[in-house]
Amino acid sequence: MAIYRLTERESLFLDALRALASQSVVIGHAMSFFGVAKFMHEPNFPWIQNIAVAVFFVMSGIVI
């Protein structure tokens, strides 16, 4: 199996994507807690924090 080394630019992009996902979890929880933008919750849209957690776990567990 060949090992692919990321360039620094690719590594920074993946770190930025993880940071964005983690901040989306925080923002989604805050929106739920304070009742902001109730139209953006289920059943209209999936919970933002659920999607962000899945992205964060995939990025942290598989890619990094």
N, C-alpha and C positions, 0 to 999 in steps of 0.2 A: 504494500500500500504506500503510495507516494504521499509525502507530507507537503502540504501547500502552505507556504509562509505568506502571511498578509503583509502588504506594504503598510507604511505608517499611515498613509491616507485612508486605506481601507479599515485599519484598526480604529482610527479616530471616528470614522463614520459609524462603525458598529457600536462604539462606546456612546456616541451621541444618540443613536437609536435606543440603546438601553436606558440612557438618562431620560429621554423623552417618554419612554414607556413607564418608567418609575414615577415620573412627575404626573403622568396621566392617571396613575393609580391614586395618588394623593388628591388630585383635583376631582376625580370621580367620587372618592369617599367624601370629600368636603361638600360637593354638590348634593349628595344623598343626605348627609347629616343636616345641612342647613336648608334643604328643600328648594334649592335653586334649580331653575330650568326643568321643572317636572315633566315637560313635554319630551325631554330627551331620555326618559327612563322607559322601562318596559311597560307596555307592549309595543310602544312606538319604535323604540331603538333598543338594542342590547345595552346592558350596563357598560359604560366606558371602562370602568376598572376591571371588569372581567376580561375584556379583550386585551387590555394593557398588561394584566398579570400573565396571560398566556404568552404574549409577545416577549415579556421580560424573562419568563422561565425558559422559553425556547432560546432566546439570545444568550442567557447566562449558562444554561446547561449543555447546549449542543454546539453552539458556534464558538463560544469563547473557550 
